[in-house]
Amino acid sequence: GDSELSTASATFEEFDLESGQAKLVAVPVPGREYGSNEAGVVLGIISTPTQKYPEGMRRVLVLSDPSMGMGALSAPECDRLVAAFDLAEREGLPLEWGAVSSGARSAMDSGTENLDATARVVRKIVTFTQSGGVVNLMVAGVNIGAQAYFDALAPMLMHTRGALIMTPDASMILTGRRALEAAGSVSAEDELAIGGYERIMGPNGEAQYQAQNLFEAYETLYRSYDFSYVAPGEPGPRPFQSADPETRSICDFAIAQDDFGFATVGEIFDDESNPGRKRPFAMRTVMQALIDQDGGQLERWQGMVGAETTIVWDAHLGGIAVELIGIESHTVARDGYRPHDGPEAWNGGTLFPQSSKKMARAINAASGVRPVVILANLSGFDGSPESLRKLQLEYGAEIARAVVNFQGPILFCVVSRYHGGAYVVFSQEQNPGLEATALTGSYASVIGGGPAASVVFAREVRAQAVSDPRVVEMQRELRRSPSAELREKLDQLVQDVTLEKQSEVAAEFDRIHSVERARDVASLSDIFEPEVLRARLSASLRAVMKQG
């Protein structure tokens, strides 16, 4: 992959505040010996050559210095942080932050002025990220109080684009364990239990990746740069020179030991092996078959609990860096506590509150940087009381806002079924850059045939059932020879015939509301065979990228 680095020719140019100036500006300090920094923050510009960027992938690097008061934050540190963001803004570079800090300095000779200093950093992070600036954070130690809020502002909010990587011994907390206990608040056995990746930050999605150590964290970050780094003045990530033919059929992709009985991806989309596209399948398999086989992939928010039905990959397609999003198409077991008014498992093809939030964040993160490609088997949003209590409406609306505001192309392809409110948030009416297509044999409608027959056409189904000759004949027989046994037989017959009529109406509804009808009314732009999915999406990407 492109993350093969030429570290021998990598450079780091240290910066510090220009002395004697009223305006705090970061300037180079050539020749300064390591460890000569006067504050608990070191900053500069780092450049690392890669295959895509042989001249060097430049970033502003900020490092906490835990040897100075455990990285405590006061005016000297915060002034340098603001200057680092100004430098990144001025140079058009992402900011890379290795953060370890005990939070705002608490001492006999300083107090609230340190909080004001951290507030200046807060303001700068907000303005920097809202104007499109990228902050990538590696948390490899304890981050307390103000530093934890810096971590939250930089890559956690809905509009942000950066990555947050944590090591197993890292934590992001508001108050240390001992301070919590002294205040009589609820605490835990250690800082990791309060704000570590495994129990807190991975499951809640605030940390995107986990790495076993700082070296692995950097490997993950460089893999992320493969798909997201944009050199100053360029419109997006540079293309990857893939040897994988764009015309390769995904249907020939073999599935080893598939849990759902498919030998190849082609069988998932075959009417004989999967009639009606109703069998469950693993969406990651289809995603793997689609992407450039030599271009790598990196999954974001893999540990986010409750978000399992949204899969987010950074990958290459036709050599172009994309955010590839898939909707999981089989039921995922739900671990831990489950309220009685919520789903027993995470149903495939369904968006729940956390998976909706993940979807919106992924789309926002790619906006203005790289295209989004979505493979959809989507029956809609979960409408259970639990999901509504946990902000399903709000996070569903966040997807719509992300799509409306998205800058660049969104390629949305229906690979199986597509129903309900999810249709609205991915409608071509939302954004002129959104192209909605479908594979042949897919289904697209306001509601699925089964629910339509049970709810929308319940009266028609009932009328067909009671007018069925079998029911009519038994009613006549009951009138001639009334008996409890015959009445019971009639009730059972009506139930059986009703189910039969529901099935017929459902099939008729699905037949009418095909993807062909959706194309005819301009809800979809095109329909094509699964064999050409890769070629078709690659061609669309190239056409859009050529237009600029």
C-alpha positions in Angstrom: 0.0 0.0 0.0 0.9 3.7 -0.2 1.8 3.6 3.5 5.2 2.1 2.7 7.3 4.9 4.0 10.7 6.2 3.2 11.6 7.2 6.8 15.2 7.7 5.9 14.4 10.9 4.1 11.6 12.0 6.5 12.2 15.4 8.1 11.0 17.3 11.1 11.4 21.1 11.3 10.7 22.3 14.8 8.8 25.6 15.4 8.3 27.7 18.5 6.8 31.1 19.3 8.6 34.1 17.9 10.1 36.0 20.9 9.4 39.6 21.5 6.3 39.8 19.3 2.8 40.8 20.4 1.2 38.4 18.0 1.9 34.8 18.8 3.3 33.3 15.6 5.1 30.0 15.3 8.5 30.3 13.5 11.2 27.7 12.7 13.9 27.2 15.4 16.7 25.5 13.3 19.4 23.8 15.2 17.7 23.7 18.6 18.6 20.6 20.5 15.9 18.1 21.4 14.6 18.7 24.9 15.3 22.4 24.9 11.5 23.3 24.7 10.4 25.8 27.4 6.8 24.6 27.5 5.0 21.2 27.7 4.2 21.3 24.0 6.5 20.7 21.0 5.4 21.7 17.5 6.7 21.7 14.0 6.2 20.5 10.4 6.9 16.9 9.7 7.3 15.5 6.2 7.3 11.8 5.2 7.7 10.6 1.6 5.3 8.0 0.4 4.5 6.4 -3.0 1.7 8.9 -3.6 3.7 11.8 -2.2 7.4 11.2 -3.0 8.2 14.9 -2.3 6.9 14.4 1.3 3.5 14.2 3.0 3.6 17.4 5.1 1.7 17.8 8.4 1.9 20.1 11.4 3.0 17.9 14.3 2.1 18.7 17.9 3.5 16.6 20.8 2.7 16.8 24.5 5.7 16.7 26.7 4.7 14.7 29.8 8.1 15.2 31.4 7.0 18.8 32.1 4.3 18.6 34.8 2.6 15.7 33.1 1.8 17.9 30.1 -0.3 20.3 32.3 -1.8 23.1 30.3 -1.3 26.8 31.1 -0.6 29.9 28.9 2.8 28.8 27.5 1.3 25.5 26.3 -2.0 26.9 25.1 -0.3 29.7 23.2 1.8 27.2 21.3 -1.3 25.0 20.6 -3.1 28.0 19.1 0.0 28.9 17.1 0.2 25.3 15.8 -3.3 25.6 14.5 -2.6 28.9 12.9 0.4 27.3 11.2 -1.7 24.5 9.9 -4.2 27.0 8.7 -1.6 29.1 7.0 0.1 26.2 5.3 -3.1 24.3 4.4 -1.9 21.2 6.3 -3.6 18.7 8.6 -2.6 18.8 12.3 -1.2 15.6 13.9 -1.4 15.5 17.6 0.3 13.1 20.1 -1.6 14.0 23.3 -0.7 13.2 26.9 -1.9 15.8 29.5 -3.1 16.1 33.0 -5.3 19.0 32.0 -5.3 22.6 33.1 -2.5 23.4 35.5 -3.5 23.6 39.1 -1.0 25.4 41.3 -0.7 27.9 44.2 0.5 30.6 41.8 -2.0 30.1 38.9 -5.6 29.2 38.6 -8.5 30.4 36.4 -6.2 32.1 34.0 -5.1 28.6 32.9 -8.8 27.7 32.2 -9.0 30.9 30.1 -5.9 29.8 28.2 -7.5 26.4 27.4 -10.6 28.2 26.3 -8.6 30.0 23.6 -7.5 26.6 22.3 -11.1 25.4 22.4 -12.2 28.4 20.2 -9.3 27.7 17.8 -10.2 24.0 17.4 -13.8 24.9 16.7 -13.0 27.5 14.0 -10.3 25.4 12.5 -12.4 22.2 12.1 -15.5 24.2 11.0 -13.5 25.7 8.1 -12.5 22.2 7.0 -9.3 21.7 9.0 -8.3 18.2 9.9 -7.0 17.1 13.3 -5.6 13.5 13.7 -5.2 12.5 17.3 -3.1 9.7 18.8 -3.9 9.2 22.5 -1.1 7.1 24.0 -1.5 8.1 27.7 -3.8 9.8 30.1 -5.8 12.8 28.9 -7.6 14.6 31.6 -10.0 17.6 31.7 -9.2 20.3 29.2 -7.1 17.9 27.0 -10.0 15.4 26.9 -12.2 18.2 25.7 -9.6 19.1 23.0 -9.8 15.5 22.0 -13.5 15.6 21.7 -13.6 18.9 19.7 -11.0 17.8 17.2 -12.2 14.5 15.7 -15.4 13.5 17.6 -18.0 16.1 16.6 -20.4 15.5 13.7 -18.7 17.9 11.3 -15.1 16.8 11.9 -12.9 14.7 9.5 -9.9 13.5 11.5 -9.1 10.2 13.2 -8.7 9.4 16.8 -6.5 6.4 17.7 -6.1 5.1 21.2 -3.6 2.6 22.7 -4.6 0.1 25.5 -3.0 2.2 28.2 -4.7 5.5 27.1 -7.7 7.2 28.5 -9.8 10.3 28.0 -11.4 11.4 31.2 -12.8 14.6 32.8 -11.5 13.9 36.3 -8.9 11.4 37.6 -9.9 8.4 39.8 -8.5 9.8 43.0 -10.1 13.2 42.5 -13.4 11.5 41.8 -13.2 9.5 45.0 -12.2 12.5 47.1 -15.2 14.4 45.8 -17.5 11.5 46.6 -18.4 10.9 43.0 -18.8 7.6 41.2 -15.5 6.3 40.1 -13.9 3.0 38.9 -10.9 0.9 39.6 -8.6 3.0 37.4 -8.5 5.6 34.6 -8.9 2.9 31.9 -12.2 1.8 33.4 -13.4 5.5 33.4 -12.3 6.4 29.9 -10.2 3.7 28.2 -10.8 2.3 24.7 -12.0 -1.2 25.6 -14.9 -0.4 27.9 -15.8 3.2 27.1 -14.3 5.0 24.1 -14.4 2.1 21.6 -18.0 1.0 22.3 -19.3 4.6 22.3 -17.6 5.4 19.0 -15.7 8.4 20.3 -12.4 6.6 19.5 -12.2 5.3 15.9 -9.3 2.9 16.1 -7.3 1.0 18.7 -3.6 0.3 18.3 -1.4 -1.8 20.6 1.3 0.8 21.0 2.3 4.2 19.6 4.2 2.6 16.7 1.0 0.7 15.6 -1.0 3.9 16.1 1.3 5.6 13.6 0.9 2.7 11.2 -2.9 3.1 11.4 -2.6 6.8 10.9 -0.4 6.4 7.8 -2.9 3.9 6.4 -5.6 6.4 7.0 -3.5 9.0 5.1 -3.5 6.6 2.1 -7.1 7.5 1.6 -7.5 10.9 3.1 -4.3 13.0 2.8 -4.7 16.0 0.4 -1.6 18.0 -0.5 -2.1 21.8 -0.3 -3.6 23.2 -3.5 -4.9 19.8 -4.7 -8.6 18.9 -5.0 -8.3 15.5 -3.3 -6.2 12.5 -2.5 -3.9 11.5 -5.4 -4.9 8.4 -7.3 -3.5 4.9 -6.5 -1.9 3.0 -9.4 -3.9 -0.2 -9.1 -3.3 -3.3 -11.2 -6.8 -4.6 -10.5 -8.8 -4.4 -13.7 -11.8 -2.1 -13.4 -13.7 -4.6 -15.6 -13.3 -7.4 -13.1 -16.6 -9.0 -12.2 -17.4 -9.1 -8.5 -19.5 -12.3 -9.2 -16.4 -14.4 -9.5 -15.1 -13.5 -6.1 -14.9 -16.7 -4.0 -16.2 -16.8 -0.5 -14.2 -19.1 1.8 -16.3 -20.8 4.5 -19.3 -18.5 4.2 -21.7 -18.6 7.1 -24.6 -18.1 4.8 -24.0 -20.9 2.3 -22.8 -18.8 -0.7 -19.7 -20.0 -2.6 -19.3 -16.8 -4.6 -20.5 -13.2 -4.5 -22.4 -14.0 -7.7 -24.6 -16.5 -5.9 -25.8 -13.7 -3.6 -27.4 -11.9 -6.6 -28.5 -15.0 -8.5 -32.3 -15.6 -8.6 -31.9 -19.4 -8.3 -29.6 -19.4 -5.2 -31.2 -16.3 -3.6 -34.8 -15.8 -4.9 -36.2 -12.5 -4.0 -32.9 -11.4 -2.5 -34.2 -12.5 0.9 -31.4 -14.6 2.2 -29.0 -13.0 4.6 -25.4 -12.4 3.5 -22.3 -10.6 4.7 -22.0 -7.2 3.2 -18.2 -7.1 4.0 -17.8 -9.8 1.4 -19.4 -7.7 -1.3 -17.4 -4.7 -0.2 -14.2 -6.7 -0.4 -15.1 -8.0 -3.9 -15.7 -4.5 -5.1 -12.6 -2.6 -4.0 -9.2 -2.6 -5.6 -7.6 -5.8 -4.3 -4.1 -4.2 -4.1 -5.3 -0.9 -2.7 -5.9 -1.9 0.9 -8.8 -1.0 3.2 -9.2 0.4 6.7 -12.4 0.1 8.8 -13.5 2.9 11.0 -15.5 2.7 14.3 -15.2 -1.1 14.3 -15.7 -1.3 18.0 -18.8 1.0 18.1 -21.6 -0.9 19.9 -25.1 -0.7 18.5 -23.7 0.6 15.2 -22.8 -2.8 13.7 -25.3 -2.5 10.8 -23.2 0.3 9.3 -19.8 -0.7 7.9 -17.4 2.1 7.1 -14.2 1.4 5.0 -11.6 3.7 3.6 -10.6 2.0 0.3 -9.7 2.5 -3.4 -12.0 1.9 -6.3 -10.6 2.2 -9.7 -7.5 3.8 -8.1 -9.7 6.5 -6.5 -9.8 6.9 -2.8 -13.3 6.5 -1.5 -15.3 6.2 1.7 -17.1 2.9 1.2 -20.2 2.3 3.3 -22.2 -0.9 3.5 -25.4 -1.8 5.3 -24.9 -5.2 7.0 -27.3 -7.7 5.5 -27.6 -10.3 8.3 -28.8 -10.2 11.9 -26.0 -9.3 14.3 -26.2 -10.6 17.9 -26.8 -8.0 20.6 -24.6 -8.3 23.6 -25.2 -6.9 27.1 -28.2 -5.4 28.6 -31.3 -5.1 26.4 -34.4 -3.0 27.4 -37.7 -4.9 27.0 -38.9 -2.3 24.4 -36.0 -2.7 22.1 -34.9 -5.2 19.4 -33.5 -8.6 20.5 -30.8 -8.3 17.9 -29.5 -5.8 15.3 -31.5 -6.8 12.2 -29.8 -6.8 8.9 -30.7 -4.0 6.5 -31.9 -1.8 9.3 -30.4 1.5 10.7 -30.5 1.9 14.5 -29.6 5.1 16.4 -25.9 4.4 16.7 -25.5 3.0 13.2 -27.3 6.1 11.9 -24.9 8.3 13.8 -21.9 6.3 12.4 -23.4 6.7 8.8 -23.7 10.5 9.2 -20.2 10.9 10.7 -18.7 8.9 7.8 -20.4 11.0 5.2 -19.4 14.2 6.8 -15.8 13.0 7.2 -15.5 12.4 3.4 -17.2 15.6 2.4 -15.0 17.8 0.2 -12.2 15.2 0.4 -13.2 12.0 -1.4 -16.3 10.4 -2.9 -18.7 8.2 -0.9 -19.9 4.9 -2.3 -22.8 3.2 -0.5 -23.9 -0.4 -1.0 -27.5 -0.6 0.2 -29.6 -3.4 1.4 -31.8 -1.1 3.4 -35.3 -1.7 4.8 -35.4 1.6 6.8 -34.9 2.9 10.3 -35.8 0.9 13.4 -38.9 2.4 15.0 -38.9 0.6 18.4 -39.6 2.6 21.5 -35.9 2.1 22.6 -34.6 3.4 19.3 -36.8 6.5 19.4 -35.8 7.1 23.0 -32.1 6.9 22.0 -32.4 9.6 19.3 -33.3 7.7 16.2 -35.1 10.7 14.7 -32.2 13.0 15.4 -29.5 10.7 14.0 -31.6 9.8 11.0 -32.0 13.5 10.3 -28.2 13.9 10.7 -27.8 11.5 7.7 -30.1 13.7 5.7 -28.2 16.8 6.6 -24.9 15.1 5.8 -26.1 14.1 2.4 -27.5 17.6 1.6 -24.3 19.3 2.7 -22.0 16.8 1.1 -19.4 18.3 -1.3 -18.5 15.8 -4.0 -20.0 12.7 -5.5 -22.1 10.1 -3.6 -22.7 6.9 -5.5 -25.6 5.0 -3.9 -26.3 1.5 -5.2 -29.2 -0.7 -4.2 -27.9 -4.3 -4.2 -30.9 -6.0 -2.6 -33.8 -4.2 -1.1 -34.5 -0.5 -0.4 -37.6 0.7 1.5 -38.9 3.2 4.0 -37.7 6.5 5.4 -34.1 5.6 4.4 -35.2 6.2 0.9 -35.8 9.8 1.7 -32.4 10.6 3.1 -30.6 9.0 0.1 -32.9 10.5 -2.5 -31.4 12.1 -5.6 -33.5 15.1 -4.7 -31.2 15.7 -1.7 -28.0 16.6 -3.6 -27.2 17.0 -7.3 -24.0 15.1 -6.7 -25.9 11.9 -5.6 -26.4 9.2 -8.2 -28.7 6.4 -7.1 -28.5 3.2 -9.1 -29.5 -0.5 -8.5 -28.5 -4.0 -9.5 -31.0 -6.0 -11.6 -33.3 -8.0 -9.4 -33.4 -5.5 -6.6 -36.5 -4.0 -5.0 -37.3 -0.4 -4.2 -40.5 1.0 -2.7 -42.0 3.1 0.1 -42.6 -0.1 2.0 -41.8 -3.8 1.5 -44.4 -6.1 0.0 -45.0 -8.0 3.2 -45.7 -5.0 5.4 -47.8 -3.4 2.6 -50.0 -6.4 2.4 -50.4 -6.6 6.2 -51.0 -2.9 6.9 -51.6 -0.8 3.8 -53.8 -3.3 1.9 -55.3 -5.1 5.0 -58.9 -4.3 3.9 -58.3 -5.5 0.4 -56.7 -8.7 1.7 -59.6 -9.3 4.0 -62.1 -8.7 1.2 -60.3 -11.2 -1.1 -60.2 -13.8 1.7 -63.9 -13.7 2.6 -64.9 -13.8 -1.1 -62.7 -16.8 -1.8 -64.8 -19.7 -3.1 -63.5 -22.0 -0.4 -64.6 -19.6 2.4 -67.9 -18.8 0.7 -68.7 -22.6 0.4 -67.9 -23.3 4.1 -70.0 -20.3 5.1 -72.9 -21.8 3.3 -72.3 -25.1 4.9 -72.2 -23.5 8.3 -75.6 -21.8 7.7 -77.1 -25.1 6.7 -75.7 -27.0 9.6 -74.5 -24.7 12.4 -72.0 -26.3 14.8 -69.1 -25.1 17.0 -66.8 -27.5 15.2 -67.6 -26.1 11.8 -67.3 -22.5 13.1 -63.8 -23.4 14.3 -62.9 -24.8 10.9 -64.2 -21.7 9.1 -62.2 -19.4 11.4 -59.1 -21.5 10.6 -59.8 -21.5 6.9 -60.2 -17.7 6.9 -56.9 -17.3 8.6 -55.2 -19.6 6.1 -56.7 -17.9 3.1 -55.9 -14.5 4.5 -52.2 -15.5 4.8 -52.4 -16.8 1.3 -53.9 -13.6 -0.1 -51.4 -11.5 1.9 -48.6 -13.5 0.2 -50.2 -12.9 -3.3 -50.7 -9.2 -2.6 -47.1 -8.8 -1.3 -45.8 -10.6 -4.4 -47.9 -8.3 -6.7 -46.7 -5.2 -4.8 -43.1 -6.2 -5.1 -43.6 -7.0 -8.8 -45.1 -3.6 -9.5 -42.7 -1.6 -7.2 -39.5 -2.9 -8.9 -36.3 -1.0 -9.5 -37.5 -0.6 -13.1 -40.4 1.4 -11.9 -38.2 3.5 -9.6 -36.0 4.2 -12.7 -39.0 5.1 -14.8 -40.1 7.7 -12.3 -36.5 9.1 -12.0 -35.9 7.8 -8.4 -33.0 5.8 -9.8 -30.6 6.8 -12.6 -29.7 3.4 -13.9 -30.0 -0.4 -13.4 -27.2 -2.8 -14.3 -26.0 -6.4 -13.8 -23.9 -7.3 -10.8 -21.1 -8.4 -13.1 -20.5 -4.8 -14.1 -20.9 -3.2 -10.6 -17.2 -2.5 -10.3 -16.8 -1.2 -13.8 -19.9 1.0 -13.6 -19.1 2.6 -10.3 -15.5 3.2 -11.4 -16.6 4.8 -14.6 -19.0 7.1 -12.7 -16.2 8.1 -10.3 -13.9 8.9 -13.2 -16.5 10.9 -15.0 -17.3 13.0 -11.9 -13.6 13.5 -11.1 -12.9 14.6 -14.6 -15.6 17.2 -14.4 -13.8 18.5 -11.3 
